[in-house]
Amino acid sequence: MKNLARSVLAQLLLGALLKAFLPHSAVLEGYLSWATFSIIGLFLGVGLHIERRSVLPELKLLSLLVGGTTLGPFIVFLLTGLLFGLELVPALTLSAVLITTGTGVTIQALSNLGLLHTRAGNFLTLVSALDDVPAALLMSLLLFSIPPLHGADPVFRGDLALLAALTLIALTFVLRLRFRLRTPIATALTLTFGVTFAMVLERFHVSLVMGGLAAGVLLGAVFSSLRDVVEGHLENILKPFLVIYMVSIGMKLSPAVFTGTWALAFSLVLSLVAIVTKYGVSSWILRGRNDLDPPLISWGLVPRGIPGFAFATVAVSHGLIGEELFTILVLVVTVTTWVGLLGLEYVGIKKV
């Protein structure tokens, strides 16, 4: 867990240093922005985890837990933002970013502890994946409600993206029906489809994150075998690009935040609220469910991880928030991820 936290901090710091010392850092930041596709791939993997047959047995509890751990913190974040002087749209955006859950880091932590395939581990993975759906929907609504910024146009234009998406769907069916789907082909095809699908949806002001998530759910429903075939290989493909993406986030940070009393105080308050609300709400909902290990699941929902960084980046790129609030959100996401992983390790290591 500590190595993961150090790695994230090192990548953010590298990005900040590049921005500070390179004369043409803005040009470099533009070149690095293409690594956004790795976030689509990440949420594609999250979408593949959402399986109908795994949701139905605990549908009532899942609905209550996902609703509670998103709605409760959302209201508290919104009020906190307004109390600190934010306008409504930035406060809503802040709330959308901080109700996310870091499914990727949670899965990695559970795997390291040997708890990924336990009852509690499977349930936590499912809850954390579903936890990002309300945040993705809210972010898409916020993007839909504002006029697009100059220079923030969709990556693909015209009917080319739609044609490519339809072609890839047809190709997937042909490969699935006529040939044995080999892992490299399946992974490349799945990732390509997810990125294209997300870019098509972006034309309708749907965030790339939501598009990747929707593509994963769609592919998982049509081709259930893709879950096992693609999962590990998709993660390996995305790792180096996620590093580039984290460096690009570091290049967007505002140094003024680290010297401003208001910003640091706001970051501290938000971090405390983020930890207490997620842990507190989930612990209260799961009380008495010892078969699901409430402390493990509650700590597992605290890290915001890559989804938190991704939503914050989408927000600043489209003008929903400024660089100062973006930097504050990056700090909060970093702190909650570190604290959540420490709590998860402390609780989980006793069960090994």
Protein Blocks (a to p, Z undefined) as FASTA:
>chain_A
ZZmmmmmmmmmmmmmmmmmmmmklmmmmmmmmmmmmmmmmmmmmmmmmpcfklmmmmmmm
mmmmmmmmmmmmmmmmmmmmmmnopafklmmmmmmmmmpccfklmmmmmmmnopmmgmkl
mmmmmmmmmmmmmmmmmmmmmmmmpccdehiacfbgcjllmmmmmmmmmmmmmmmmmpcc
dfklmmmmmmmmmmmmmmmmmmnopafklmmmmmmmmmmmmmmmlmmmmmmmmmmmmmmm
mmmmmmmmmmmpcfklmmcfklmmmmmmmmmmmmmmmmmmmmmmmgoilmnommlmmmmm
mpnbjmlmmmmmmmmmnopacfklmmmmmmmmmmmmmmmmmmmmmmmmmmZZ
